[in-house]
Amino acid sequence: MLTAVCHRCCPESRPRTSSRVYLMNPMLPRLQLLPMLLALLLAACATPATEAPSERPEVTAPETIDRPGDDPDALLREARRAQPARAASLQLQAAILLEARGELDRVAEIVSALQVDLLGATDRFRFTLLDAHMLLDEGRPKDALVALQELPDWRYVSDLSRQDQRLAAAVRARAFAANERWLSSLRELIQLTPLLDDAEQAAHRELIWSTLMRVDSPRQLAARPDVAGASELRGWLELAAIATERHPTVEAQQQAVVLWRRGWEDHPAAEQLPSPLARLPELMVTRPMQVALLLPLSGPLGSAGTAIRDGFMAAHFLALTHGGAAPSVMVIDTAGGDVTRSYLQAVDQGAELVIGPLARDAVRDLATFSPRDIPILALNATAGVDTDASLVQFGLLPEDEGAQIAERAYADGMRRALILNAQEGWAERLMATFEQRFVELGGTVVERRPFAATGQITENVAESLLIGESEARAREMRRVLAANVEFEPRRRQDLDFVMMAAEPVAARTLKPALAYHFAGDLPVYASSHMYDGSTDRRVTSDLDGIRFVDMPWRLLPSTLRSEVERAWPESHGSAAPFYAMGVDAWHLQQRLPLLADGNASFPGMTGNLRLATNGRLLRELTWAVLHNGLPVPLESMAVPLTVSR
């Protein structure tokens, strides 16, 4: 017997969930599925069931009846005059219309009074879908999945109408995506495909592709036994692997696409490739053939500029060894010079693209310089200055990390943060962004403690955890009782995790300090600055268990990185990000037109790169955890979290 329970409005029926809260990606699945969900909900309600449910109702296609339009108020007025079963169906229709309009308070009022037992079986099915849809809107994706589990799998209910099948698949796909169960979401989207009209197929393929771009290691998933039999899904995953893997040249990636199409001639994507792959031949024709590097090779930024140049040239020569086309490169030293003059020099010498400058002030000068005859890939970003595709700002900004750490911590169920950061400019900027984003999401920064020197960390940790107050209470108890009472200090209990912005030496002090002060169970999240690439486990073992973001250059295997580290041993340390930046700059000089469309990303060595409308490249970094002194990508291992409550 099919039942329906509202998990949103009935507290006694809500599932008991753990304290861990899952945060969905709020934009991607929601924005693309919403129009289809609305259309399906309205279409499904066009023919509501009027009969009262029998003792063992079956999920059947409802009879066709007249409906009073798409006006929820008209539906509610008619419901007041109708028989109870008919009234319940009309109220459900009104609730669905109001939910689509975003009038959630009215929806909650209707649903709380709705006599669900009077709904026909198909209306109960729709009611549960509406309940799950609303839970997703409220940021409760786990509860949405629990609600959907009460329904039979739509694929095995033969009497469901086509519209109800479409709706069920769409809501399930969104619920799985909101819980970051991307493979399950993809299965639902693929099952939905044959139920859609021809006019809907192109947009649906884009939705499948955008979901695929959230999958980690698509080639590994494609090789799994449980995927091998699902040929269409496996084809999508193999195509996604071609898009997300790091190819040495555009030619190599295009050849991989050609081979894929030969093996998947009947696949839906073979006829119309996703845009980022379909445009590869265009990129090979339009890419610049002469590039100028505007970099400081001496002075305060000389070491960074030299590292970027060497990383760029390493990628350049790797492309040549793989038979790819590579532009001619001129290098102009901007140390102590006028950057606009260097830019004009590059134009006069035939450059079709300028990469650089590196100094923030120099980037600002070029951003306001007019006219700009050739495009610029600047290697820094300026505060408060937006640009267009003619000047792309590519910076390794600490703010990028702060926002991503806030989002990940909140998604992991963390709500109350203790911030410990070095009193340095980069750390202050990072923490300001972290705090702003964390509070926007609904989190609370319980306390923030900056430290000026490593020697202050232990003291700051003790003060932050209120260990002194605990010891003071013990002294007072001994005084009052006039007895030597045994006592073990307790830390404060209103913290879920520690957010740390510190460099390696300080970071290695902080973790033991937390354990010493009875807070070894608190999860620690950190920026990339805490790890310097060391493989000496005797040094890094004190960092075990810390979750942190970093560049793929440091965390993922790379033949090019191995070659760079052999040629330039210093590239293994603090200069590593600049070598990675140089490598990415080489690849970006061919792919900027693709990124400018706003619907593509590039899997760079500094992070997954996407171009925002303000002319800045956004970096999505890789998550890792220190395990036995070495970094392991977080997706590769299950690390349980304990959230203190």
Secondary structure, DSSP 8 states (H G I E B T S, - for coil): ------TTT-GGGS----S------SSHHHHHHHHHHHHHHHHHTTS---S---SS------------TT-HHHHHHHHHHS-HHHHHHHHHHHHHHHHHHT-HHHHHHHHHH--GGGS-HHHHHHHHHHHHHHHHHTT-HHHHHHHHHTS--GGG-TT--HHHHHHHHHHHHHHHHHTT-HHHHHHHHHHHGGGS-HHHHHHHHHHHHHHHTT-S-HHHHHTSHHHHT-HHHHHHHHHHHHHHS--SSHHHHHHHHHHHHHHTTTSHHHHS--HHHHTHHHHHHHS-SEEEEEE--SSTTHHHHHHHHHHHHHHHHHHHHTT----EEEEEE-TTS-HHHHHHHHHHTT-SEEE---SHHHHHHHHT-S---S-EEESS--TT----TTEEE----HHHHHHHHHHHHHHTT--EEEEEEESSHHHHHHHHHHHHHHHHHT-EEEEEEEESSGGGHHHHHHHHTTHHHHHHHHHHHHHHHTS---------S--SEEEEE--HHHHHHHHHHHHHTT-TTS-EEE-GGG------HHHHGGGTT-EEEE-HHHHS--HHHHHHHHH-GGGGTTTHHHHHHHHHHHHHHHHHHHHHTSS--EE-SSSEEEE-TTSBEEEE-EEEEEETTEEEEGGGS--------
